[in-house]
Amino acid sequence: MMIKNQMKLAAYLIGTGMHVASWRHPLSSPNASIDINTLQKLAQIAEKGKFDLAFVADSLAINHESHPQILNRFDPTILITALAAATEKIGVGATASTTYNEPFTLARQFASVDHISAGRAAWNMVTTADATGQTALNFSREQHWEHDHRYERAEEFIDVVKGLWDSWEDDAFTYNKEAGEFYHPDKVHELEYKGKYFSVKGPLNIARSVQGQPVIIQAGASIPGQRLAARTAEVVFTHWDNIEESKQFYQNLKSQLAEFGRDEDELHILHGISPIVGKTEEEAYEKYNELQKLMDPYKSLKFVSGYMGNVDFSKYSLDTPAKEVKFPKVNSIQSQFNEMKKIIEEEDLKVGDLYARFFGAARKDGFIGTPTQVANEMEKWFTEKATDGFMLQFPLLPRDLEDFVELVVPILQKKGIFRLDYEGDTLRDHLGLKKPDNHFTIENLQ
């Protein structure tokens, strides 16, 4: 098991990188998002750095003017299977929607990846933000469901999935050739779930994995999202503007765990950052500015628009005060929209400043600079309980991931806050999470 008080690290794998102009950089391969050799290499670099997790996000519709890396990419559940085959220890996680999936299908897919990876799979449970307003139209629906409706359905969805993952007790399959017994009939269970949204008989047609169940990730910071996370999640991704806001969220979410009989160390919060490292601070900012120069201002605003109600920024000059923009009602990531609106109201921002302010590598924190500067800032957030670790959304891949592994990880290890090597084999081992008890077994003991 993991030594307590160690930082957790996840690598966000998105083709050429998180920066919208990364595909134009001389070091990038524009088709990286559908080049399996490149993606497997990224996972291997993260594993070399002893990361807990290699993570792949998803969207179910495209915005033609938004981030190029989401226009052409693999289904993430299939992709992490290939990443698992190319690695030995690092966890592999993928996003899948509770709004546009059926729980039986999703439970089977992630249980399959968990077996194939020998217990290293994670599911990022999302209700789908539908930033483009197009997703529903791809699934025979006229409109995207409202925020609270999506979370109400997600509450049932996760219960069905976790119930199906418990269909077979750990020792259900006996494979007794002499007795002719393939499995023990008393150790397989039908779920017989009947709720408002789902009616699922079960059992699932795949055994329980070595880690019991895939790790559950969640990212919602709204009130319904936090409640769902406090009840079911084991890792939560966040992205706050500063350390004080992150501390508040950290304390608030951790305080909700007791209501569901959970301890604070049963859920890890990972803060999203986009670090750029240079041998000197000047070199790091040169790398940052290099990417900024490749960016088309209005195309970058299309990316911002997806988080802000699909407002048409082309109506405004880049010098227009951002406070003058009229934002519509959103039905996507409400917590992020509210934070961005708050920043616009409090700061003297121009429309042309918005991408760099909200999604640039530097933001307002200290995650761009020398290896020591970046490591010190990460240590500060970690030791002051603003986060349990970081979701690293590198602006340019593989460069920034390689730099981080070679230059920052050794400093974190020397500080004693990050592992020297993997202590176990499963993702739960890496994260210090116990194997979940099978709820059917618990019921039988009561």
Solvent accessible surface area in square Angstrom, and as a share of the most:
residue,aa,sasa,rsa
1,M,132,0.59
2,M,23,0.10
3,I,110,0.56
4,K,147,0.62
5,N,115,0.59
6,Q,17,0.07
7,M,2,0.01
8,K,12,0.05
9,L,0,0.00
10,A,1,0.00
11,A,1,0.00
12,Y,26,0.10
13,L,7,0.03
14,I,13,0.06
15,G,2,0.02
16,T,1,0.01
17,G,0,0.00
18,M,32,0.14
19,H,6,0.03
20,V,14,0.08
21,A,3,0.02
22,S,0,0.00
23,W,101,0.35
24,R,124,0.45
25,H,10,0.05
26,P,117,0.74
27,L,113,0.56
28,S,16,0.10
29,S,59,0.38
30,P,82,0.52
31,N,82,0.42
32,A,3,0.02
33,S,10,0.06
34,I,69,0.35
35,D,38,0.20
36,I,59,0.30
37,N,111,0.57
38,T,36,0.21
39,L,3,0.02
40,Q,38,0.17
41,K,110,0.46
42,L,2,0.01
43,A,0,0.00
44,Q,75,0.33
45,I,14,0.07
46,A,0,0.00
47,E,29,0.13
48,K,130,0.55
49,G,2,0.02
50,K,48,0.21
51,F,0,0.00
52,D,3,0.01
53,L,7,0.03
54,A,0,0.00
55,F,4,0.02
56,V,8,0.05
57,A,19,0.15
58,D,43,0.22
59,S,45,0.29
60,L,56,0.28
61,A,12,0.09
62,I,69,0.35
63,N,32,0.16
64,H,136,0.61
65,E,76,0.34
66,S,16,0.10
67,H,1,0.00
68,P,40,0.25
69,Q,4,0.02
70,I,33,0.17
71,L,71,0.35
72,N,76,0.39
73,R,62,0.23
74,F,70,0.29
75,D,77,0.40
76,P,4,0.02
77,T,16,0.09
78,I,125,0.63
79,L,10,0.05
80,I,0,0.00
81,T,37,0.22
82,A,28,0.22
83,L,0,0.00
84,A,4,0.03
85,A,83,0.64
86,A,27,0.21
87,T,10,0.06
88,E,142,0.64
89,K,63,0.27
90,I,0,0.00
91,G,0,0.00
92,V,0,0.00
93,G,0,0.00
94,A,0,0.00
95,T,10,0.06
96,A,10,0.08
97,S,5,0.03
98,T,1,0.00
99,T,1,0.01
100,Y,13,0.05
101,N,46,0.24
102,E,100,0.45
103,P,1,0.00
104,F,69,0.29
105,T,66,0.38
106,L,1,0.00
107,A,0,0.00
108,R,116,0.42
109,Q,78,0.35
110,F,0,0.00
111,A,6,0.05
112,S,34,0.22
113,V,4,0.03
114,D,0,0.00
115,H,72,0.32
116,I,105,0.54
117,S,1,0.01
118,A,65,0.51
119,G,0,0.00
120,R,11,0.04
121,A,0,0.00
122,A,0,0.00
123,W,0,0.00
124,N,9,0.04
125,M,2,0.01
126,V,34,0.20
127,T,10,0.06
128,T,19,0.11
129,A,26,0.20
130,D,17,0.09
131,A,32,0.25
132,T,29,0.17
133,G,41,0.40
134,Q,84,0.37
135,T,3,0.02
136,A,2,0.01
137,L,104,0.52
138,N,91,0.47
139,F,76,0.32
140,S,120,0.77
141,R,59,0.22
142,E,166,0.74
143,Q,138,0.61
144,H,20,0.09
145,W,66,0.23
146,E,103,0.46
147,H,11,0.05
148,D,92,0.48
149,H,61,0.27
150,R,3,0.01
151,Y,20,0.08
152,E,82,0.37
153,R,18,0.07
154,A,0,0.00
155,E,45,0.20
156,E,25,0.11
157,F,0,0.00
158,I,0,0.00
159,D,54,0.28
160,V,0,0.00
161,V,0,0.00
162,K,55,0.23
163,G,5,0.05
164,L,1,0.00
165,W,10,0.03
166,D,3,0.02
167,S,1,0.01
168,W,26,0.09
169,E,22,0.10
170,D,92,0.47
171,D,83,0.43
172,A,0,0.00
173,F,51,0.21
174,T,56,0.33
175,Y,133,0.50
176,N,65,0.33
177,K,191,0.81
178,E,178,0.80
179,A,74,0.57
180,G,67,0.64
181,E,59,0.26
182,F,129,0.54
183,Y,82,0.31
184,H,62,0.28
185,P,85,0.54
186,D,106,0.55
187,K,53,0.23
188,V,34,0.20
189,H,30,0.13
190,E,83,0.37
191,L,28,0.14
192,E,93,0.42
193,Y,47,0.18
194,K,160,0.68
195,G,39,0.38
196,K,149,0.63
197,Y,58,0.22
198,F,11,0.05
199,S,82,0.53
200,V,21,0.12
201,K,115,0.49
202,G,16,0.15
203,P,43,0.27
204,L,1,0.01
205,N,88,0.45
206,I,42,0.21
207,A,30,0.23
208,R,20,0.07
209,S,8,0.05
210,V,95,0.55
211,Q,3,0.01
212,G,2,0.02
213,Q,5,0.02
214,P,2,0.02
215,V,0,0.00
216,I,0,0.00
217,I,1,0.00
218,Q,2,0.01
219,A,43,0.33
220,G,14,0.13
221,A,18,0.14
222,S,18,0.11
223,I,138,0.70
224,P,39,0.25
225,G,0,0.00
226,Q,15,0.07
227,R,114,0.42
228,L,0,0.00
229,A,1,0.00
230,A,0,0.00
231,R,71,0.26
232,T,10,0.06
233,A,0,0.00
234,E,20,0.09
235,V,3,0.02
236,V,0,0.00
237,F,22,0.09
238,T,13,0.08
239,H,50,0.22
240,W,44,0.15
241,D,7,0.04
242,N,51,0.26
243,I,25,0.13
244,E,99,0.44
245,E,38,0.17
246,S,1,0.01
247,K,39,0.16
248,Q,125,0.56
249,F,11,0.05
250,Y,15,0.06
251,Q,110,0.49
252,N,69,0.35
253,L,1,0.00
254,K,12,0.05
255,S,77,0.49
256,Q,46,0.20
257,L,1,0.01
258,A,78,0.61
259,E,114,0.51
260,F,53,0.22
261,G,71,0.69
262,R,32,0.12
263,D,91,0.47
264,E,101,0.45
265,D,69,0.36
266,E,49,0.22
267,L,0,0.00
268,H,9,0.04
269,I,1,0.01
270,L,5,0.02
271,H,2,0.01
272,G,4,0.04
273,I,4,0.02
274,S,15,0.09
275,P,2,0.01
276,I,1,0.00
277,V,2,0.01
278,G,1,0.01
279,K,158,0.67
280,T,67,0.39
281,E,74,0.33
282,E,120,0.54
283,E,58,0.26
284,A,0,0.00
285,Y,83,0.31
286,E,116,0.52
287,K,33,0.14
288,Y,26,0.10
289,N,69,0.35
290,E,79,0.35
291,L,0,0.00
292,Q,37,0.16
293,K,171,0.73
294,L,41,0.20
295,M,36,0.16
296,D,61,0.31
297,P,58,0.36
298,Y,84,0.32
299,K,117,0.50
300,S,3,0.02
301,L,3,0.02
302,K,81,0.34
303,F,17,0.07
304,V,0,0.00
305,S,8,0.05
306,G,8,0.08
307,Y,47,0.18
308,M,0,0.00
309,G,18,0.17
310,N,72,0.37
311,V,14,0.08
312,D,60,0.31
313,F,8,0.03
314,S,75,0.48
315,K,157,0.67
316,Y,45,0.17
317,S,64,0.41
318,L,58,0.29
319,D,109,0.57
320,T,21,0.12
321,P,48,0.30
322,A,1,0.00
323,K,119,0.50
324,E,106,0.48
325,V,9,0.05
326,K,169,0.72
327,F,38,0.16
328,P,60,0.38
329,K,177,0.75
330,V,12,0.07
331,N,39,0.20
332,S,9,0.06
333,I,67,0.34
334,Q,59,0.26
335,S,23,0.15
336,Q,35,0.16
337,F,21,0.09
338,N,91,0.47
339,E,17,0.08
340,M,4,0.02
341,K,56,0.24
342,K,93,0.39
343,I,11,0.06
344,I,3,0.01
345,E,106,0.48
346,E,116,0.52
347,E,44,0.20
348,D,122,0.63
349,L,20,0.10
350,K,76,0.32
351,V,0,0.00
352,G,36,0.35
353,D,55,0.29
354,L,0,0.00
355,Y,5,0.02
356,A,31,0.24
357,R,22,0.08
358,F,5,0.02
359,F,27,0.11
360,G,1,0.01
361,A,5,0.04
362,A,16,0.13
363,R,41,0.15
364,K,123,0.52
365,D,32,0.16
366,G,26,0.25
367,F,1,0.00
368,I,9,0.04
369,G,0,0.00
370,T,28,0.16
371,P,20,0.13
372,T,71,0.41
373,Q,74,0.33
374,V,0,0.00
375,A,0,0.00
376,N,66,0.34
377,E,38,0.17
378,M,0,0.00
379,E,49,0.22
380,K,89,0.38
381,W,4,0.02
382,F,16,0.07
383,T,82,0.48
384,E,75,0.34
385,K,126,0.53
386,A,0,0.00
387,T,1,0.01
388,D,15,0.08
389,G,0,0.00
390,F,0,0.00
391,M,5,0.02
392,L,0,0.00
393,Q,28,0.12
394,F,2,0.01
395,P,4,0.02
396,L,1,0.00
397,L,5,0.02
398,P,46,0.29
399,R,30,0.11
400,D,2,0.01
401,L,0,0.00
402,E,70,0.32
403,D,28,0.15
404,F,0,0.00
405,V,9,0.05
406,E,93,0.42
407,L,63,0.31
408,V,0,0.00
409,V,6,0.03
410,P,62,0.39
411,I,42,0.21
412,L,0,0.00
413,Q,38,0.17
414,K,184,0.78
415,K,71,0.30
416,G,53,0.51
417,I,13,0.07
418,F,4,0.02
419,R,4,0.01
420,L,134,0.67
421,D,80,0.41
422,Y,24,0.09
423,E,68,0.31
424,G,14,0.13
425,D,86,0.45
426,T,14,0.08
427,L,1,0.01
428,R,6,0.02
429,D,34,0.17
430,H,1,0.00
431,L,6,0.03
432,G,25,0.24
433,L,9,0.04
434,K,137,0.58
435,K,85,0.36
436,P,25,0.16
437,D,91,0.47
438,N,10,0.05
439,H,60,0.27
440,F,23,0.10
441,T,47,0.28
442,I,70,0.36
443,E,95,0.43
444,N,101,0.52
445,L,149,0.74
446,Q,171,0.76
